[in-house]
Amino acid sequence: MARLQDTGEPYYLQIAGKLREMVDTLAAGERLPSEPQLAKTFKVSRFTVAKAVDELSRDGLIVRKQGSGTFVAEMPLRRQPGYLLSFTEAVGAAGHRATHRVLAFRPVEWSPGLPYSAGIALILFDRLRYVDGIPVARHRSTLSAELAQRLGLTETAVSRADFSLYRHFEDHGLTVAAANERLIARLADTDERELLGIAEDSVVVSVSRQTFASDGTPLDAVEATYDARRYSYEARLTRQPELGNPKITKGNKDEFQKHDADRHHGPRLGPWDTAGERG
């Protein structure tokens, strides 16, 4: 490793940068040098090394195992917008295995913002999602009770560990054509911390997605919560709006479409009203 430089940047941040470069060359699960070894290599105190390692741990790049050492973490679930993948498909494409545990499958009341008419019978499908046995997300899907009955979506059917909702749709002749999606970062609530096994001040990525068939029929509306350390998002942004971008609009004028209507593309800042945020 290169020597540290007197550039004004704290040594622990320089070390963190070099450790990130090292992590990029290692496979998930490989062990990093011990903190005493790193302190000797960089000719700094163990305290300085520990601060550098904390930086990588906070970013989810490494995991510390008591009595064993420090290891490269698994890659986060990686999402590329523009191509609609289910959780199972995205995890499988990354070479991992997706499973789930059903937390609830029951009737639920209609609420504003859902792509369904008020008064329609709805089903809540709540589940904890795993990647290679590690809990990484909670998905709370709201579906039409009539659609669920027609497709044979029962608690028994959805409880299979390898169940995929999109695959079930397509196995029954329904094409998942398009979706509207929004992401925010926020602090995890108590239930999320317990289910995902994360610390009290942990950040989660909250994804709201509404999925539609090719004729505009809503298929499901999911509120998904991901451990932010295990989730990344990539986007292609253009300076000018692209022509011919299809939108699902038939009878579904929800909050997502209000954002489409102003022809804004790319990241959004705000909202700035923080009165309702958790501290």
N, C-alpha and C positions, 0 to 999 in steps of 0.2 A: 504494500500500500504506500501511496505517496505521503511524504512528510506534511505536517501541518504548516500553514503559512501564517505570518503575522500580518493579516489583512484587515484586522479590526473585527472580523466575524468571530464570535465566540468559538472556542475550540470544540465544545460539545456539538455545535451545529455543523462544523467541518467534519467531525467524526461521523455524525449522523448521515451526512451526504455520502461519505465514502462507504458506510455500511449499506446504504441504499444501492450503491453501485454493486457491492458484493452480492446483495440479495438478488439483484437482476440476473446474476450469473449462476445462481444455485436453483436446484429443484425444490419444490415444496417438501417440507419434512427434513431437509438437510440441516445439519447443526452448524451454528456460527461459532467462532472462537469465543472462549470464555472471557468474562470481563477482566480478570487478571492478565490474560494474554493480550487483550486489546490495550490495556493500560501500559503494558510493557512495550508493545509495538509503537504506540503513539507517544510514549514518554509523558503521560499525564496521570493524574490521580484516578483511582477507581470511581470516585464520586463523579468526575467529569465523564467517564465512560458510561456510568449508569444513567446520567442525564441524556446522553446520546441514544442509548438503547431505549430509554423511555419514549423518545421521539418516534422511533420505528414501531414500538408497541402500540402507541396511541393511534398510529396510522393503519394498524392492522397488518403490517408487513411481517411481523414476527410473533411468535408465541413463546412465553417462558414456561418451563415445566420444572416445578420444584424438585431439586435434587438431580435433574437430568441435564439442564442447560437451556439454551435459547435456540429456537428452530425457525426456519422459514415457514410462514403461514401459507395455507392454501390460497390460491388466487380467488379474488372475489367473483361473485356472479356478475358476468359482464353483459350489459344490454346495449344493443345498437338499434336506435329508433329507425323507423322506415321499413323494417321487416318485422311482421307481427309473429312473435314466438310465444308459446306457453312457457310457464316455469319449467315444466318437465323437458320441453324441447331445448330451452336455453341451457339447462344444466347438462343434458345429454350431449349437446354440441360441444361443450367444454370438456367432455370426457369423464363426467361424474354421474352419480346415480341419485335421482330425485325420489323421495318418498314423502309420506305425510301421515299425520295423525288427526283424526276428526275430533274437533272440540265441541261442535254443535251442528245439528241438522234439524231445523225447526221452523215453524211459521214466524214471520217477522212483520211488523207494521211498516206501511209505506212512509217515506219521509221525503221532504223536498230535496231536489238535486238528483234523484234517481230517474232513469230514463223510462219509467213506467207511469201509466196513468194512475192518479189517486184512486184508492179503493180496490185496486187489483190485488188478488191474493199472492203473497210473496213467500219465498223460502230463504232462510239464512243458512249458508254453507260455510262454516267457520273451521279452519284447519291450521295446524302448525306444519310448516314445510321444512324438510331436511335435505341437506346435501351430504352424501356419504355418511349419514347418521348424525350430522351436526345440525342443530336447529338454527336456521338462518332467517326465517320469515314467518309471519302470520298473515294468512289470506282470509278475508271475510267477504264472501261472494253473496250477492243478492240476486235471486233468479225468480222468474215467473213460476208460480206453483203449477199452472196449467202446462207450461213447457216441461217442467221437471217430471210431471206425471206422464206426459206423452212420451218422453224419452226414457222412462224407467229409472229416473234418478231417485233412488231410495237411500236411506241411511246405510243399508247393507251394501248397496252397489258402490257408493262413494267411499266406503271404509277400506277398500283394498289399498294396501300400502302404495301400489304403483299406479293408482287411479289418476287419469288426466282428464280434466273437464273438456278441454278443446278436442282431445281425441274422441271422447264420448260424443260430442256434438257431431263430429265428422263421420264417426261410425254409424250415426243415425241420419245421415244425409243432409246435415246442416253445415254450410260452409261459413267458417269464421272469416269474414271479409275485411273488416276494418275496426279500428278502435280509437277512441280519444283518451288521452292520458295526461296526467299532471303529477309532478313530483314536488315535494317539499321536504326540508330537513327540520327535525324538531327533537326535543327531548323525549325519551321513552317514558311511557307511563308504567305504573306498578305491574300490571299484568304482563306487559311486553317485556319488562326487565326479567320477570320470573320465567316466562316461557322461553325467551331467547338466551337466558343465562348471562345477562350483561349488567354492568355496574350502574349505580344510582344516577350518575351524571352522563350516561351514554346517550349518544345521538342515534336516531334512526332515520331512514329514508321512508317517507310515507308516499305511496303511489296510489292514485285514484285512476282506475281504468274502466271505461264503459265500452263493451264489445258488441258489435252489430253483425247481423247476417247481410248478404249482398242486397237484400230488398229493404234494408234499414230497420228490420226487426231487432230490438234489443235482445241479446243473448244472456249477458250477465253484467253486473256492476260490482267491481271488486275494490275493496280498500285493503291494500297490501302494505305491510310494515316490515322493513328489512333492517337487520343489523348493518349500520352504515359501513362498518369495517369490511363487510363481505358483499358490497354492492358498488358497482361503478357504472357510469352512464356515458355513452359516446354519442355525439350528434354531428351531422353535417349541416353547417350553417351557410346561407348564401346572402350576399349583399342585397339582392333584389328578390322579390317574391317570384317563385317559379310558377309558370303557367301550367294548367292542366292537373293541378293537385286535387284528386277526388276527395270529397267530404261526404260523410253520411249525414244527411240533413232531414230525412223524411220523418216529420213529426217528433223530432227529438231536439228541441231548442233549449238545451240545458246550458250550464255555466261554461262547459267546454267550448260550445259553439259561439258564445259571446266573445271568447278570446279569439276564435278564428275570424269573427266578423270584422275586427279592427285591423286585420291583415298583418298582425305582428308575428314575426318569425324569430325563433331563437329564444335565449333566456329572458325571463322577466324578473324585475326587482320589485320588492314589496310583497304583500301589503304592509303598510307602515303602521297600521293600527294594531298595537301589541297588547291592548287591554285584556284580551282573552287568553294570552299565552301563559303557559306554566313557567314558574320562575326557576 
